[in-house]
Structures are given as structure tokens and as C-alpha cells.
Amino acid sequence: MTIALPKPSILFLDDVLLATAEYEDLHRVADVLHVTPQSRKEFLLDLTQHKFGNVVGIYRHFKADRSITVTGRFDSELVSCLPDSVRFIAHNGAGYDQIDVETCSSRGIQVANVPSVVDAPTADTAMYLILSCLRQFPLALVHAQQGSFNSRVPLSNDPQGKLLGILGLGGIGTALAVRAKAFGMKVGYHNRSRLPLEQETALGVSYIPSLDELLKTSDVISLNLPLNASTKHIISKEAFSKMKPSAILLNTARGPVIDEVALIEALKSGTIAGAGLDVYEHEPKIPEELLQDPKVVCLPHVGTVSVETQREMEAVCMRNLIHALSTGHLPYVVKEQQKEL
């Protein structure tokens, strides 16, 4: 008689809503558990009481209800309480600043995010913000809703010929560069490491050697870099003082890369001309000073909120977990772990 071996267990902190086929594929090779606690305190208690002792993988979402309201950040406290059996975390999101990767690495836990899927939709969002801020379309819409047919709409600016300075030319920055070039913009970028010359030529972008030069010369500045200790408040009062008075600042990365208090002051004082934002320093709170400023276009972190993108992000996580269960390794890990694990 053949005895069937028990399946490995995967703990889901959030539901899979769209990638149902891939979710069913995972069910065939794993037992799926769904978290039931109603608070982080309850979840930590369940962990310390070994309720999830056989779990080898975890699925979480960067902003869905349970991952935020129940577990909160995967900080060192929480990661230290995870069962010894846990080997994989599939994080549904491009940014993974909510996870203490260092502690995960020390425990041999592999972490994968969802990087390239978000490139196009986030770049689309950034391009919308560029056009909205330069052309002042949201302000024109307000005037139309108030019954004014362009008689009080101020002159705006075209994107053609403007220099878009991209801070962080990774996947999203590259996708944005392609879109901006189609609108006649010049594109420069600053990275810690310069791209190969042939890649710059193919994209039609120029390298800006320093952050200071990017701030001083760019008409539009787009932030496309991860949030970590070195990038928090990289755009501060000092940075604003170096920008053109006509400059537009975009942020579709993570809110805390901008000192929000300094941004509000720069807008009030006319140090910069405007801002387009999809992320904020203290989400979900958006400061009223930004919401009520006609020079600012505020979106509520919707850069990847489309059916196609959300479905593929879920599907990537399911495929990652299936691969990990069959091979013992995630197909890729976050940057900090690429040499560690």
C-alpha cells in the first residue's frame, strides 16, 4: 500500500482574487492555509504558540487589508517569530521596504517581490502625472465643472523639449523614458552605476553624473528608486533649493523618499512649480495642503491598480511558490539576497 506524503503548507495573509487558475495550480501541490487572527498581536501569539509550525511559504500583499491591518510590517520582531519551517516569502509588490530582508536572510528565508510586472502601469501613471502637471488639466477640469469655459484657465506648458530627469533608471524608469521620448521630451538619468553606453544610445537617454546636476537642470524630476535607509528623504529642503522654480516633481516610488513637510513648504513658497504624486509619506493619509493645492495632482497609490496588472502580480507570486516547492529555491530573490542565499 502506498502512503501519500503530506503536502507542504503555504500560509496566505491575503486572498487571491484574480489569478484563480494559478491559485488552483498551487492547491495541487500544497495545503493552503488562510490567516484568521484579527490583529498583529493575535497573529504574533499564534506564531509563538506554533499554530503554523508546518508552513514553508507565505504569501503577502503590500497593501491589502490583512497584510496591513493584521500583520503589519514584516519587521525583525515578526520575522523572528516565524516557524523554523518557513523558507519562502512571496511578496505581492515591487517595493519590499515592509520586509526586514536582513532578518529573513539570517534565518535562511528567501524573499521574492514582483518587479517587472509593474513597470508599464507605473510608467503610464507617471506619464499621466507629467501631462497633468505641465498642462494643468486637472485645474482646467475644475474650471469646467464650475461653468468656466477656459476663460480663467492659465497658460500651461507643453512636454516637448523639456528635460525629464529620472532618479533611478531601472525597469520603471526605463519604461517612463520610452513614453516621455514619444512626447518629445529629452531624458536624462542618475543612477549609482551608469548604464552601458549602448543601452543609453538605444534608449536615447543621457547620463547625469550627480544628483545635484539632475536637480538643477531638469524641468521634470521623476523619482523611481526604492525606499531604504539611504534614500529616505533624499528629496529634502536642501534638494528643493537646487531645483528650478519652474520644476515639476513626480513620485510614483515610495512616499518617504520625499520629506513631505519640505515639499509642502517648497510649493507654498514657489520654490518649485508643482508636483504629481501617487505615493505619500504617511499612507493612507494625504496632507490637506497637497490635496487642496491646485499645483499638485494627487492619486491614491493607484499606479498598479488595474485588472491586468493585479492579476499578473498574483500569478507571479503563485508561480514563484510552485517553483520553490518543487526546487527548494524561489526562481529569483530580492537584490539584497542575490549574493547571500
SVG drawing of the C-alpha trace seen along z (x, -y; Angstrom):
<svg xmlns="http://www.w3.org/2000/svg" viewBox="-21 -84 50 86">
<polyline fill="none" stroke="black" stroke-width="0.4" points="0.0,0.0 1.3,-3.4 1.1,-6.1 0.7,-9.6 3.1,-12.1 1.5,-15.2 1.7,-18.3 3.8,-21.3 1.7,-24.2 1.5,-27.7 0.1,-30.5 -1.9,-33.2 -2.2,-36.5 -4.4,-37.8 -6.9,-36.4 -6.1,-35.7 -8.8,-37.5 -7.9,-37.3 -5.2,-34.6 -7.6,-31.8 -6.0,-29.3 -2.6,-29.7 -4.1,-29.6 -5.7,-26.2 -2.3,-25.0 -0.8,-25.8 -3.5,-23.9 -2.5,-20.7 1.0,-20.8 0.4,-22.5 -2.1,-22.7 -3.3,-26.3 -3.9,-28.0 -5.6,-31.3 -4.7,-33.5 -7.6,-34.0 -6.3,-36.4 -7.8,-39.9 -4.8,-41.8 -1.0,-41.8 -1.0,-40.9 -3.1,-37.8 -1.0,-36.8 2.2,-37.0 0.5,-34.9 -0.4,-32.3 3.2,-32.2 4.6,-31.8 2.1,-29.1 3.4,-27.2 0.0,-27.3 1.7,-27.4 4.5,-25.1 4.5,-23.2 4.3,-26.3 7.1,-26.5 5.9,-29.5 4.0,-32.8 2.0,-34.9 1.5,-38.6 0.3,-41.8 2.0,-45.2 -1.2,-47.0 -4.2,-44.6 -6.3,-44.6 -4.9,-41.7 -1.2,-42.2 -1.5,-45.8 -4.2,-45.7 -3.4,-42.3 0.3,-41.5 1.7,-45.0 5.3,-45.2 7.4,-42.0 9.9,-43.6 12.5,-41.9 10.0,-41.1 7.6,-39.3 10.2,-37.6 12.0,-36.3 8.7,-34.6 8.1,-32.8 8.3,-29.0 11.7,-27.4 9.9,-25.6 9.4,-28.9 11.7,-29.1 9.9,-31.4 8.0,-34.7 6.2,-35.7 5.6,-39.4 3.0,-40.8 4.5,-44.2 7.5,-45.7 8.7,-47.6 9.5,-45.5 10.5,-48.0 7.8,-46.5 10.0,-43.4 13.1,-43.1 15.2,-41.3 18.3,-41.2 16.5,-39.2 14.9,-36.9 18.4,-36.2 19.8,-35.4 17.1,-32.8 17.6,-31.4 14.2,-32.7 14.1,-33.6 12.1,-36.7 10.8,-37.4 8.9,-40.6 7.1,-41.3 9.4,-43.6 8.9,-43.9 5.2,-43.4 4.7,-46.9 7.0,-48.7 4.5,-49.6 1.5,-50.6 3.6,-52.7 5.2,-54.4 1.8,-55.1 0.8,-56.7 4.0,-58.8 3.3,-60.0 -0.2,-60.9 1.1,-63.0 3.7,-64.7 1.0,-65.7 -1.4,-66.7 1.1,-68.9 2.6,-70.6 -0.7,-71.2 -2.7,-71.8 -5.5,-69.6 -7.0,-68.9 -7.3,-72.7 -8.9,-73.1 -11.4,-70.3 -12.3,-72.2 -12.9,-75.3 -15.2,-73.4 -17.1,-71.9 -17.6,-75.4 -19.0,-76.6 -16.0,-78.5 -15.1,-77.6 -11.3,-78.2 -11.6,-82.0 -9.8,-81.6 -7.5,-78.7 -3.9,-79.9 -1.4,-79.2 0.3,-75.8 3.4,-74.2 4.0,-71.5 6.2,-68.5 8.1,-68.9 11.7,-69.9 11.5,-69.6 14.2,-67.7 12.9,-64.8 15.4,-63.8 14.8,-60.3 16.3,-59.4 16.6,-55.6 16.6,-54.3 15.5,-50.7 12.6,-48.9 10.0,-51.6 12.4,-54.4 13.2,-52.8 9.5,-52.4 8.9,-56.0 11.8,-57.1 10.3,-55.4 7.0,-57.1 8.5,-60.5 10.5,-60.3 7.3,-59.7 6.1,-63.1 9.2,-64.9 10.9,-65.1 14.6,-64.9 15.6,-62.3 18.5,-62.3 19.0,-60.0 21.1,-59.5 21.9,-56.1 24.6,-55.0 26.0,-53.0 25.9,-54.2 24.3,-52.0 26.4,-50.7 26.8,-53.2 24.9,-51.0 21.9,-50.8 21.9,-54.6 22.0,-55.0 19.2,-52.6 17.0,-54.4 18.1,-57.8 18.9,-59.0 21.9,-60.8 23.7,-60.2 23.7,-63.0 26.7,-62.4 25.4,-63.8 22.1,-64.2 22.8,-67.9 23.1,-68.4 19.9,-66.5 18.1,-68.7 19.5,-71.9 18.9,-71.1 15.7,-69.1 12.3,-70.6 10.5,-67.5 12.1,-65.2 10.7,-61.7 11.6,-59.5 11.9,-55.9 14.1,-54.4 13.5,-52.0 13.0,-53.1 15.8,-52.3 18.0,-54.0 20.0,-55.8 17.0,-57.0 14.7,-58.2 14.2,-61.9 16.6,-62.0 14.4,-64.9 14.6,-67.4 14.6,-71.1 18.2,-71.3 17.2,-69.4 14.3,-71.7 16.5,-74.7 18.5,-73.4 15.6,-72.9 14.3,-75.3 11.4,-77.5 9.6,-76.0 10.3,-72.4 7.7,-69.7 8.4,-66.8 6.9,-63.4 6.8,-60.5 5.5,-57.1 8.1,-55.2 7.6,-55.3 6.3,-58.3 9.2,-58.7 11.8,-59.3 10.4,-62.9 10.4,-65.0 6.7,-65.8 6.9,-68.8 9.7,-70.3 7.6,-69.6 4.6,-71.5 6.8,-74.4 8.5,-74.4 5.1,-74.5 3.8,-77.3 6.9,-79.4 7.1,-78.9 10.5,-77.2 9.1,-74.6 6.1,-74.9 4.2,-71.8 4.1,-68.1 2.5,-64.9 2.1,-62.2 0.9,-58.7 2.6,-57.8 2.8,-59.6 5.0,-59.6 2.3,-58.5 -0.1,-56.5 -3.1,-56.3 -3.0,-59.9 -2.6,-62.6 -2.0,-66.0 -4.8,-68.5 -2.1,-71.1 -1.3,-68.8 -4.9,-67.8 -6.1,-71.5 -3.1,-72.9 -4.1,-73.5 -0.4,-73.0 -0.4,-69.4 -2.0,-66.3 -2.7,-63.6 -3.6,-60.0 -4.2,-57.5 -1.5,-55.0 -3.2,-53.5 -0.2,-53.1 -0.7,-49.3 -4.4,-49.1 -5.6,-47.6 -7.2,-44.3 -4.4,-43.1 -1.6,-44.2 -3.1,-42.9 -3.9,-39.6 -0.4,-39.1 1.1,-40.2 -0.9,-37.5 0.0,-34.9 3.7,-35.7 3.5,-35.0 1.7,-31.7 4.2,-30.6 7.1,-31.6 5.7,-29.5 5.1,-26.5 8.7,-26.7 10.0,-27.0 8.2,-23.9 9.5,-21.8 13.1,-23.0 13.8,-24.3 14.5,-27.8 12.5,-30.8 13.2,-31.5 14.7,-34.8 15.1,-36.7 15.3,-40.4 18.5,-42.3 19.9,-42.1 19.7,-38.3 21.2,-37.6 24.6,-37.0 23.6,-35.9 21.4,-32.9"/>
</svg>
